[in-house]
Amino acid sequence: MPQTLAFTKGHGTGNDFVVIADPDGGLDLTDAQIAALCDRRFGIGADGTLRVVRSAALPEGRDAAASGAEWFMDYRNADGSAAEMCGNGIRVYARYLLETGLAELPDGGELRIGTRAGVKTLTRPEEHLEVDLGVWRAEDGDVLVRAKGLPVARPGQGIDVGNPHVVVALSGLDELDGLDLTVQPLLDPVPPHGANVEFVVPSDPLVHHGVGAIRMRVFERGVGETLSCGTGVAAAALAVRYWAGAAAPARWSVDVPGGTLGVRMFDAEDGEHVALSGPAVLVYSGEVALA
């Protein structure tokens, strides 16, 4: 008899996930099983899976458990590969914890969740959940990016927000809309662990009432084009502010095909942090037979 797996489907601005509760860490899903669950024609359909597991149940979660993060987000891409972080995924993950009673987030409180990129802190300052992605870093040197639909290669700026990104500025919406991201962009040099690639167009005006605004499309490693990428949104805003200079704002609104997300930069003891906010929705729950 095939194993039956309970799941919940959730999304953040169209970036969608299969959420699997495994508190004690008993599940050992193969890459092929993850890919089957995420298949949009023969499976549930998703950009990745979020396994809800206690930090203490995983060797890679022991540091998170020691720092007070009870839960660890085991995020896998749609091809089954493990990923360091997911900005939309962690908000969906937190929403699941809160709605199922596995965790609480009182007004003014914090919820700490372990990830492969370290422990991330979530708050609810306004309507949506906000995640502190931690200290970011601009990489030295350009990466040359070739993409189907662009007549010539473009330089890209490497940005690390716990996982690797390369951000490419385009001249206008015609170029952005004309990209064919069914074909994976080529990077030269190829980053050691690959990278998500963001293509951005600044709004006109770039800043309105003290908030910067850009539009973005993204190709996620291990997935393909997605309607949204939370860490990619943060990376895109950081890159545009980096290019714009010291007078650029610390708050940004980023439009992606799946909606709009907010980015905020702020100083902390260990350096400048970047935070991401936006909707996180649980759509439905069910059961599926594992292949």
C-alpha positions as CSV (number, residue, x, y, z in Angstrom):
1,M,0.0,0.0,0.0
2,P,1.4,3.5,-0.8
3,Q,2.0,5.8,2.1
4,T,-0.6,8.5,2.6
5,L,0.8,12.0,3.3
6,A,-1.3,14.8,4.8
7,F,-0.4,18.2,3.5
8,T,-1.5,21.9,3.3
9,K,-1.2,24.1,0.2
10,G,-0.1,27.7,0.8
11,H,1.4,30.6,-1.0
12,G,2.9,34.0,-0.7
13,T,2.1,36.3,-3.6
14,G,1.7,33.2,-5.9
15,N,5.0,31.6,-4.7
16,D,3.4,28.3,-3.7
17,F,4.3,25.5,-1.4
18,V,3.3,22.0,-0.1
19,V,3.4,22.2,3.7
20,I,4.1,18.9,5.4
21,A,3.8,18.4,9.1
22,D,6.6,16.1,10.5
23,P,7.2,17.4,14.0
24,D,9.4,14.5,15.1
25,G,11.4,14.3,11.9
26,G,10.2,10.8,10.9
27,L,9.8,11.5,7.2
28,D,12.6,10.9,4.7
29,L,11.3,12.0,1.3
30,T,13.5,11.4,-1.7
31,D,14.2,14.1,-4.3
32,A,12.0,12.2,-6.7
33,Q,9.1,12.2,-4.2
34,I,9.4,15.9,-3.7
35,A,9.5,16.5,-7.5
36,A,6.3,14.3,-7.8
37,L,4.5,16.3,-5.1
38,C,5.4,19.6,-6.8
39,D,4.5,18.5,-10.3
40,R,1.8,20.8,-11.6
41,R,0.2,18.2,-13.9
42,F,0.6,14.9,-12.0
43,G,1.0,16.1,-8.4
44,I,-0.3,18.8,-6.1
45,G,1.7,21.5,-7.8
46,A,4.1,23.9,-6.1
47,D,7.4,25.7,-6.3
48,G,8.7,23.7,-3.3
49,T,7.9,21.9,-0.1
50,L,8.1,23.1,3.5
51,R,8.6,20.4,6.1
52,V,7.4,21.5,9.5
53,V,9.9,19.7,11.9
54,R,11.3,20.5,15.3
55,S,14.8,21.8,15.2
56,A,16.0,19.3,17.8
57,A,14.9,16.4,15.5
58,L,17.4,17.4,12.8
59,P,21.3,17.3,13.0
60,E,21.3,20.6,11.0
61,G,18.8,22.1,13.4
62,R,20.7,21.7,16.7
63,D,22.1,25.2,16.7
64,A,18.7,26.6,16.0
65,A,17.2,24.5,18.9
66,A,20.0,25.8,21.2
67,S,19.1,29.4,20.4
68,G,15.5,28.9,21.2
69,A,14.0,28.2,17.8
70,E,11.7,25.2,18.4
71,W,10.8,24.8,14.7
72,F,13.0,24.4,11.6
73,M,12.0,25.1,8.0
74,D,13.2,22.2,5.9
75,Y,12.7,23.9,2.5
76,R,13.1,21.8,-0.7
77,N,12.9,23.2,-4.3
78,A,10.5,21.7,-6.8
79,D,13.3,19.4,-8.1
80,G,13.9,18.1,-4.6
81,S,17.2,20.0,-3.9
82,A,17.6,21.6,-0.5
83,A,17.7,25.4,-0.3
84,E,19.1,27.7,2.4
85,M,16.1,30.1,2.7
86,C,12.9,31.2,1.2
87,G,11.4,34.6,2.1
88,N,7.9,33.8,1.0
89,G,8.1,30.2,2.3
90,I,9.1,31.2,5.8
91,R,6.0,33.5,6.1
92,V,3.8,30.6,4.9
93,Y,5.5,28.3,7.3
94,A,4.9,30.8,10.2
95,R,1.3,31.1,9.1
96,Y,0.9,27.4,9.3
97,L,2.4,27.2,12.8
98,L,0.1,30.0,14.0
99,E,-3.1,28.6,12.5
100,T,-2.5,25.1,13.7
101,G,-1.6,26.2,17.2
102,L,2.0,24.9,17.0
103,A,3.3,28.4,17.8
104,E,2.1,31.8,19.0
105,L,3.0,35.3,18.0
106,P,1.4,37.8,20.4
107,D,1.3,41.5,19.6
108,G,4.8,43.0,19.9
109,G,6.3,39.5,20.1
110,E,8.7,37.5,18.0
111,L,8.7,34.0,16.4
112,R,12.1,32.5,15.8
113,I,12.4,29.8,13.1
114,G,15.5,27.8,12.1
115,T,16.6,27.6,8.5
116,R,19.8,26.4,6.7
117,A,20.7,30.1,6.6
118,G,20.4,30.5,10.3
119,V,17.6,31.5,12.7
120,K,15.2,34.0,11.3
121,T,12.9,36.2,13.4
122,L,9.3,37.0,12.4
123,T,7.1,39.8,13.7
124,R,3.7,41.2,12.8
125,P,4.1,45.0,12.8
126,E,1.0,45.6,10.7
127,E,-1.3,43.6,8.6
128,H,1.3,41.1,7.3
129,L,4.0,39.0,8.7
130,E,7.5,40.4,8.4
131,V,10.7,38.3,8.4
132,D,14.2,39.7,9.3
133,L,16.4,38.1,6.7
134,G,19.5,39.2,8.6
135,V,22.7,40.8,7.3
136,W,23.1,41.1,3.6
137,R,26.2,41.3,1.4
138,A,27.0,42.7,-2.0
139,E,29.3,40.4,-3.9
140,D,32.4,41.8,-5.6
141,G,32.6,41.7,-9.4
142,D,30.0,41.5,-12.1
143,V,28.4,38.3,-13.3
144,L,27.6,38.3,-17.0
145,V,24.0,37.1,-17.6
146,R,22.6,35.8,-20.8
147,A,18.8,35.3,-21.1
148,K,16.5,34.3,-23.9
149,G,14.8,37.5,-25.1
150,L,17.8,39.8,-24.4
151,P,19.8,40.6,-27.5
152,V,23.1,41.0,-25.6
153,A,24.4,39.8,-22.2
154,R,24.0,42.1,-19.2
155,P,26.1,42.6,-16.1
156,G,24.5,41.3,-12.9
157,Q,25.1,42.2,-9.3
158,G,25.6,39.4,-6.8
159,I,23.6,39.8,-3.6
160,D,23.7,37.4,-0.7
161,V,20.7,37.4,1.7
162,G,21.3,33.9,3.1
163,N,21.0,32.4,-0.3
164,P,22.7,33.6,-3.5
165,H,21.2,36.0,-6.1
166,V,22.2,37.8,-9.2
167,V,20.3,41.0,-10.0
168,V,20.1,42.4,-13.6
169,A,18.9,45.9,-14.4
170,L,16.8,46.2,-17.6
171,S,16.0,49.3,-19.7
172,G,12.2,49.2,-19.5
173,L,9.1,47.1,-19.3
174,D,9.3,46.0,-22.9
175,E,12.6,44.1,-22.0
176,L,11.1,42.8,-18.8
177,D,8.0,41.5,-20.5
178,G,9.9,40.1,-23.5
179,L,12.1,37.7,-21.4
180,D,11.5,34.0,-22.0
181,L,12.2,32.5,-18.6
182,T,11.1,29.1,-19.6
183,V,14.9,28.9,-20.5
184,Q,17.3,29.1,-17.7
185,P,19.6,32.2,-17.8
186,L,23.3,31.5,-18.2
187,L,25.8,33.0,-15.7
188,D,29.4,33.7,-16.3
189,P,31.2,32.9,-14.0
190,V,28.8,30.3,-12.6
191,P,28.4,30.9,-8.8
192,P,29.6,27.8,-6.8
193,H,26.1,27.0,-5.6
194,G,24.1,28.5,-8.4
195,A,21.9,31.5,-7.9
196,N,18.5,32.9,-8.4
197,V,18.4,35.5,-11.1
198,E,16.3,38.7,-10.8
199,F,15.5,41.0,-13.7
200,V,14.4,44.5,-12.5
201,V,13.0,47.7,-13.9
202,P,12.8,50.9,-11.7
203,S,9.5,52.7,-11.5
204,D,9.2,56.3,-12.8
205,P,9.7,58.1,-10.5
206,L,11.9,55.7,-8.6
207,V,10.9,57.2,-5.2
208,H,7.5,58.3,-4.2
209,H,6.7,59.6,-0.7
210,G,10.0,58.2,0.5
211,V,9.4,54.7,-0.8
212,G,11.4,53.2,-3.7
213,A,9.5,51.1,-6.3
214,I,10.6,48.5,-8.8
215,R,9.1,45.7,-10.9
216,M,10.8,42.3,-11.1
217,R,10.7,38.8,-12.6
218,V,12.8,35.9,-11.3
219,F,14.2,32.6,-12.3
220,E,14.7,30.4,-9.2
221,R,17.4,27.7,-9.2
222,G,15.9,24.3,-9.0
223,V,12.4,25.6,-9.9
224,G,12.3,27.9,-12.9
225,E,10.3,31.2,-13.2
226,T,8.0,31.8,-10.3
227,L,5.3,34.3,-9.6
228,S,7.3,35.7,-6.7
229,C,10.5,35.1,-4.8
230,G,10.8,36.7,-1.3
231,T,14.6,36.6,-0.9
232,G,14.8,37.7,-4.6
233,V,12.6,40.7,-3.9
234,A,14.8,41.7,-1.1
235,A,17.9,41.2,-3.3
236,A,16.4,43.2,-6.1
237,A,15.6,46.1,-3.8
238,L,19.1,46.0,-2.2
239,A,20.8,46.0,-5.6
240,V,18.8,49.0,-6.9
241,R,19.5,50.9,-3.7
242,Y,23.2,49.9,-4.0
243,W,23.2,51.3,-7.6
244,A,21.3,54.4,-6.6
245,G,23.7,55.5,-3.9
246,A,23.6,56.9,-0.4
247,A,20.5,59.1,-0.9
248,A,18.3,56.1,-1.8
249,P,15.5,55.2,0.6
250,A,15.4,52.3,3.1
251,R,11.9,51.2,2.2
252,W,10.9,49.6,-1.1
253,S,7.8,48.3,-2.8
254,V,8.4,45.5,-5.2
255,D,5.9,44.4,-7.8
256,V,6.1,40.8,-9.0
257,P,3.7,38.9,-11.2
258,G,2.0,37.5,-8.1
259,G,1.5,40.7,-6.2
260,T,3.4,43.3,-4.1
261,L,5.9,42.8,-1.3
262,G,7.6,45.3,1.1
263,V,11.3,45.5,1.8
264,R,12.9,47.4,4.7
265,M,16.6,48.0,5.5
266,F,17.7,48.8,9.0
267,D,20.8,49.0,11.2
268,A,21.6,46.3,13.8
269,E,24.5,45.5,16.0
270,D,26.0,43.1,13.5
271,G,25.4,45.3,10.4
272,E,22.6,46.3,8.1
273,H,19.7,43.9,8.0
274,V,16.9,43.5,5.4
275,A,13.3,42.6,6.2
276,L,10.6,41.3,3.9
277,S,6.8,41.7,4.5
278,G,3.7,40.6,2.5
279,P,0.8,38.2,2.5
280,A,1.0,34.5,3.4
281,V,-2.1,32.4,2.7
282,L,-3.1,28.8,3.5
283,V,-5.4,27.6,0.6
284,Y,-6.5,24.0,1.4
285,S,-5.5,20.8,3.1
286,G,-5.8,17.2,2.0
287,E,-4.1,13.8,1.7
288,V,-2.0,12.4,-1.2
289,A,-0.6,8.9,-1.9
290,L,3.2,9.0,-2.1
291,A,4.8,7.4,-5.1
